[in-house]
Amino acid sequence: RMAVDPVGLMATSARKIGPANPQRRLPIATSGDELSDLGQAFNNLLDQLFQAYERQQRFTGDAAHQLRTPLTVLQGQIEVALRRPRSPVEYSDTLDLLHDQVVELRKVIESLLFLARSEGEGDRPELTTLSLSDWLPDYLTKWKDHPRYADLRLHAEPNIMAAVSAPLLSLLLDNLISNALKYSEPGSEVTIDLRQRDPGIALQVIDHGIGIAPEDIPSVFDLFFRSQNARQSGVAGTGLGLPLAARVAASLNGQLECVSTLNEGSRFTLVLPSRRNLPT
């Protein structure tokens, strides 16, 4: 009886692995020697690559959908405007609508590009020590033209320092505050709260809006996910804001947490290391 050549068998199986059958794996001998260890390590690597491939496939499909929607709106508005001659006022109104759509499309594209990076790829921006206590009041002035600017409240403990990227922190807060304002009633307060929370810092955005159901909370940072309550509210959304905020939090050596009660409101907390507790 001819003995089985384990090396030859593994080599033959390796040649058959490809795009047509990415789930094929190497046969592993039960001998427990270096060859079986090598085969197991190779199969583990293939598992990781296959999972990354599946994530990329899902991302590509979802991203295409997110881009197609604003492009369809843009095309429709342009076609309507071209059906007949219009007055300068009508053209001006149409251009305003198109401008708003282009701004939203740019936000979607920039978010997708940021989220498309592999974990660890470009996710460690240059961090500079910043007094968050002094920075936050200046940051909030960017919201002064928002219809609900009067609903924003800032509570910040003094002398809180952290190493952050100001543009990325601004991007994170933009998404959290925008969500808080979208999913709460005009006149209800949205609080930005900064305090020391040993061994780090807690920067919170708190609203009294529609809240999130308990079963949806574990998925709120998943790409393209929108809670059932958010979908039923009729408020437009892409499911990109919170995943983007979570990725930015990680790039700042922090973590984003969510606590929410349905129909009562939500609290999103960015936990950052304080200046004295920064990783080396």
Secondary structure as GFF3:
##gff-version 3
##sequence-region A 1 280
A	DSSP	alpha_helix	6	15	.	.	.	ID=ss1
A	DSSP	alpha_helix	34	82	.	.	.	ID=ss2
A	DSSP	alpha_helix	88	116	.	.	.	ID=ss3
A	DSSP	beta_strand	128	131	.	.	.	ID=ss4
A	DSSP	alpha_helix	132	140	.	.	.	ID=ss5
A	DSSP	three_ten_helix	141	143	.	.	.	ID=ss6
A	DSSP	three_ten_helix	149	151	.	.	.	ID=ss7
A	DSSP	beta_strand	152	156	.	.	.	ID=ss8
A	DSSP	beta_strand	161	164	.	.	.	ID=ss9
A	DSSP	alpha_helix	166	182	.	.	.	ID=ss10
A	DSSP	beta_strand	190	197	.	.	.	ID=ss11
A	DSSP	beta_strand	200	206	.	.	.	ID=ss12
A	DSSP	three_ten_helix	217	219	.	.	.	ID=ss13
A	DSSP	alpha_helix	228	233	.	.	.	ID=ss14
A	DSSP	alpha_helix	241	251	.	.	.	ID=ss15
A	DSSP	beta_strand	255	261	.	.	.	ID=ss16
A	DSSP	beta_strand	265	273	.	.	.	ID=ss17
A	DSSP	three_ten_helix	275	277	.	.	.	ID=ss18
###
